[in-house]
Amino acid sequence: MSKIVIDAREYTTTSGRYVLKLLEYLQQTKSEHEYVVLLKTSDFERAHFTNPRFTKVVCDVKEFTFGEQTKLLSLIKSLKPDLVHFPMVQQPILYRGRVVTTMQDLTTVRYRNPSKNPIVFTIKQQIYKLVNQVVARKSKLLITPTAFVKQDVAAYTHVPPDKITVTLEAADRISDQPEVVPGLKAQQFIMYVGRPLPHKNLGRLIQAFGLLKQKYPELKLVLAGKKDALYEAHAAEAAKQGITDITFTGFVSEGQLRWLYENCVAYAFPSLSEGFGLPPLEAMIHGAPVAASNATCIPEVCGDAAHYFEPTNVGDIARAISDLIDNPAVRQSLIIKGRAQAAQYSWQRMADQTLDVYNRALKNNTAD
């Protein structure tokens, strides 16, 4: 029996669904390992483990901080693990024990966040680039969510591809009852849900919507997600361009999100860069026809169940969405294909594959 520490400091963050689902389904695998889960105080009571082999330890160390390199390093050493799984790149780079790291994507390496202080962000981004290189080399094995990211990481960090295992993630059906979003009942709308970061490409989606309005004057665009400075900037730019009928919903409940998926004429996913891309799969589960970018891993994940466009071409984005509006047969075909595509993915399979990675990393009990 080996002791495996799992860093779950992002347990309930937007990007934390991966580690949340990993822990949920890892408890159901056949394993004799002992698991120690690192959680922030705010998540400590929320995380319920029914498997007695899972224990919790408080770890209030913020990501991307000096404390990550000192306090977290000290905590991990005190636990004397046989293996540590970091589900994110940020970790103590001086830790020399046996490590498995999940590298979700290289988006932060390549894109800026305009909501952050530009000088501070530039410095942090350069450090992050270095951390990616160091972590890829020092980790015993790496995990990526898609074959695209595997190839991208191997090329960027110069590690051999056979060091990297792909563990496909999954999407979940929303169990809450559908809840109508005010102002949208009986309306024709296209939608997007998520953060408005630059690589999400919402500026071009809004411009494409402006073109669509010329053909479909009653059409609406729904952008769902917590309102922040970036969403406010998009709203201001749309107003400047005279593009109307955009609904910025702010936070939506699970029931409202389900209703949006089930009633939109199309779900638009214009992203320039993704590591996996859960939203289109989630849309497919709920019967939304998907118009998606053909960039990075998106065609790998969505297969033939999405209608693709070139994400840097505003006219092509509008063309793909228009195809879905004008062709009920195409929409219905995508709805059927979408449900089948989403059903191919499994969190349990992902957890089983992750356990296999742990076992391979543990074969030699002497740390590198």
GIGI-V441128 format. One record per pair of residues at least 12 apart in sequence whose C-alpha atoms are under 6 Angstrom apart, sorted by the first residue. I is the first residue (numbers start at 1). J is the second residue. Records with the same first field share a line. If there is no record, write none. Layout:
# GIGI-V441128
I: J / J
This chain:
# GIGI-V441128
1: 32 / 33
2: 33 / 82
3: 33 / 34 / 35 / 81 / 82
4: 35 / 81 / 83 / 84
5: 35 / 36 / 37 / 84
6: 37 / 84 / 85
7: 38 / 86
8: 38 / 39
9: 39 / 40
22: 351
25: 348 / 351
26: 351
27: 51
34: 53
35: 53 / 54
36: 54 / 55 / 56
37: 56
38: 57 / 58 / 59
39: 58 / 59
40: 58 / 59 / 60
41: 58
68: 92
69: 92
73: 92
83: 98 / 99
84: 99
85: 99 / 100 / 101
86: 101
87: 101 / 102
88: 102
89: 103
97: 367
98: 367
99: 139 / 140
100: 139 / 140 / 141 / 142
101: 142
102: 142 / 143 / 144
103: 144
104: 144 / 275
105: 149 / 275
109: 129
133: 157
141: 163
142: 164
143: 164 / 165 / 166
144: 166
145: 166 / 167 / 168 / 276
146: 166
148: 297
167: 350
168: 350
169: 347
170: 345 / 346 / 347
171: 278 / 281 / 282
176: 255
177: 255
178: 255 / 256 / 258 / 259
179: 255 / 256 / 259
180: 256
181: 256
188: 219
189: 219 / 220 / 221 / 264 / 265
190: 221 / 264 / 265 / 266 / 267
191: 221 / 222 / 223 / 267 / 268
192: 223 / 268
193: 223 / 224 / 225
194: 225
199: 271 / 272 / 273
200: 271
201: 270 / 271
204: 314
208: 314 / 318
210: 243
220: 245 / 246
221: 246
222: 246 / 247
223: 248
224: 249 / 250
225: 250 / 251
226: 250 / 251
227: 250
261: 283 / 286 / 288
262: 286 / 287 / 288
266: 289 / 290
267: 290
268: 291 / 292
269: 292
270: 292 / 293 / 311
272: 295
273: 296
281: 342
284: 338 / 339
285: 339
287: 335
289: 331 / 334 / 335
290: 306
291: 306 / 307 / 308
292: 308
293: 308 / 309 / 310 / 311
294: 308 / 309 / 310
305: 334 / 337 / 338
